[in-house]
């Protein structure tokens, strides 16, 4: 079953289906609830299928609307547009008022929106969602809930091509976003003009298939704090 077939299947409901759930603990918009499929089964050869796969991944990994970077209204519009079998009433996704937006989130979101290469609302939503998930500690593709880094690269090339095309050396995407922001403001983030000679080379170009550097450090701190010695 393709994602398109799953979206129009009445059985493909998410957990939150009515305004009566307002006031109850926030529930996850899980991938199967949104698409009717397990993530591993998703056929993303078609670009429309791929877009909805990416959106479902991000919503699944986010605990509620705000950590996905969306307002209640945006979340409702997204689900109605992309997952019609899982319509979410305004006011369900985010029980408490959203916190003030982080300046870094705004900067990354604006960078992405300034480099949009697709029409419609999906690119607009993705810019906000990607920017917010950039604040999480793991590799960006992990914090977006995607299956592998190549899916993130495809997503950025599809919706933010002018920016993604500048990453000619396959720099880590979070690092690349911040480098782009610095360059746009006339600053130099790097300590040396030649990447191969820089002591931060692995931070920018290291493998992203395993545990991220920040997640590794967080785990080490947790282990030290739990050690009674």
N, C-alpha and C positions, 0 to 999 in steps of 0.2 A: 504494500500500500504506500502510495506517495504521500507527502505532506499535504498536497492539495486535496486528495481524497479524504485524508484524516480530518482536515479542517471543516469539511461539510458533513461529516458523520455526526449525527445527533449524540452518540455515546461519548464523544470526545469533550467531556466537561471538565473544568477545573474544580477545585474544592470550594471556592467562593462563588456562589451562584445567585445570591439575592441580597438585597439591602438589609435583610433581617440579621445578617451576620455582623453588622456594624456594632461595635462594642465588645465583640468576642475577640479572643487573641488573634493576632494577625496570622494568616495562613499563607503557605508558600504556593506560588503559581508554578507547580512542577511541570516538567517537560512533557510527561505522558498526559497530564491533564490538559495541557494546551494543544498538543498535537495528536494525541491518540496513539503515539508510538514511543518505544524506548529510544533514547538518544542514539544508541549504537546502530539502530535500524534505519536511521534517517537517510533517504536518498536525496542528495543535494546537488545533483548534476544540473538541474534547472536553477536559474538565478532567483526566481521567486521562492522556490523551495529553500534555497540557501538562506535568503533573507529571514524567512520565518524560523528556520532552524536556529539562526544566530540570536534572534530576538527571544525565542523560547529558552535558549541556553542561559542568556543573561537574566531573564526573569526567574528562572529556576534557581540560580545561584544566589539571587538577592533575597533577603529575608522579608522585605516589604517594599512598597513603592519607592520610598526615598533613597535607600541604598542603591536602587537601580538608576537614580538620577532623574526620575520622573515625578511630576505632580499627580495627584489623584485623577485629574481631568485627562492628562496625557496618557496615563495608564489605561483609563477607560476607553479612550479613543483608539489606542493601540490594539487592545484586545478585540474591540468591535471590528476594527479594520482587518486585522491579520488573523484573528482566531475567533470567527463569528460563533462557533459552538460554545465559546467560553466568554460570554459577555460579562463584563465586570462593572457594576453600577458605581458612579462617582461616590466617593466617601468610604468605599470598602477597603481599598488597598492600603491606605495609610491612616491608622487609627488616631495617632497623635499629630499635632501640627508639625510640619517639616521644620528642621533646624535651619538657621541661616546658612546660605550656601558658602562653602569654602572658596577663598579667592583662587586657589590652585585649580579647583574644579571649573570655575568660570573661565580661567585662562585656557585650559586644555579644550573645554567645550567650544570656546570662541575660535580657537585655532582650527579645530576640526570643521566647524560650520563655515569658516572662511575658505575652506578648501573642498567643499562639497562637489561631487561630480555626478550625483544622481538627483533626479527630480522626485517630488512627493515628500511625504512626511517621514518616511522610514529613515532617511539620512539625517533628518532633523532630530528624531528620537535617538538614533544611534549615537550622535555626537554627545548628547547629554548622558546617555548610559555609559558610553566608553569613558568619558571624562570622570564620572563618579567612580567607576570601578578602578580607574587608575590609582585611586587613593588606597586601595587594598594592597597587602604586602607581598602577594605572590606574583608569578609571571602573569602578564596581562591576559594572555589567552586562558590561563587557569581562572583568573578572577572574573572573566567573562563566561566561564562555564563551557568553553568550547572544547572540542575533543583533541585538538592539536594546534600547534602554532600556525601551520599552513592555513587553517581556516581563518585565523585573525588576519593574516597577510591578504588573503583573498577578500575579506570583508573591507579592509582599508583601501585596497586597490579599486574595489567596485564603487565605494561610496565617497572616498576622499582621495582620489587619484593624484591630484596635484601635489598633495603632501606625501603620500605613500611613495610616489615615484622618486622623491628626493632621497629616500633611504636606499641608496645604491649599494651600500656595503652591508646591508642586512643587519643594521644595528638593532639592539633590543628596542621594542617599540616604545616602552615607557621612557627609556633614556633618550630616544630619538625625539619624542614630543618635547621634552624639556630642553634639549639642545636646540630644537627649532624655535622655541619661544625665546631662548637667549639670543640666538642669531637675529631674530626679527627685531629685538630691542637693541641690537648693536653690541651685545656682550659676547664674551668668549668663555664657554664653560670648561673647555679642555685645558689641561695643564701643559700640553705640548702640541706643536702643530702637526706632528706625525703620529697617527693612532698607534702604529706598531711599537712606538717607543714610550707610550704612555703607561704609567703604573695602573691606571684604571681600565686597561684594555678589556679585561675579563668582565668588568661590570657593564661594559657597553656591548661587547660582542660574544660573551660567553654562551655556552650551550643553554637552551631554555627547555630541555626535555625533562630535567629532573627537578629537584627541590630548589626553589629560588633562594638567592642569598639572604634576603630579608626573612623568609620563612625559616631558613636554617638557623639564623641568629636568634629568632624568636623561640625556636625549639630549644636551643642551647641554654638560653636564659631560664626557660621554664624548668629544664632539667636541673640546673644549678639551684634554683629556688626550692625545688622539691627534695633536694639531697639534704638529709638531716645532718650530715657531717659539717 
